[in-house]
Amino acid sequence: MFDHCLYFNTTALARVLEREWTKAFKPLGLTPSQAFMLRVVLEKPGLLQSALATELVISRATTTRTLDGLQQMKLLVRRATEHDGRESAIEPTVLAVAMRDKLNLASGEVTKRLKKGLGTAHFDETVAKVRAARSAIG
């Protein structure tokens, strides 16, 4: 019935992927949203909160809620910027830096399993096509 429905099929895929990433990051005490956000913060320390939202393609409100959780876990800090008191620069803590390798390993293991299941070429092609569709539509 929904063989040609982009919404149904991408949402069904998202649910399957959500389960995979949830299992991967659970030992670290993180949700997939928290883990991906923390990976960005570790890669780009000092990134402004608005730029973080743009990078992750999420709303500012969602960014704020996820940052709040990570800050409560003592994995990041917000620093006021000199040029705009309403905007925060996001910095990882020493605790976050210490878990970088575990985060990347967990993420890499999921990617490895997905590539094994789909085949590397099909995996890469699928990611590229989904990104292109997201860019074209959004």
Secondary structure, 3 states (H helix, E strand, C coil): CCCCCHHHHHHHHHHHHHHHHHHHHHHHCCCHHHHHHHHHHHHCCCEEHHHHHHHHCCCHHHHHHHHHHHHHCCCEEEEECCCCCCCEEEEECHHHHHCHHHHHHHHHHHHHHHHHHHCHHHHHHHHHHHHHHHHHHC
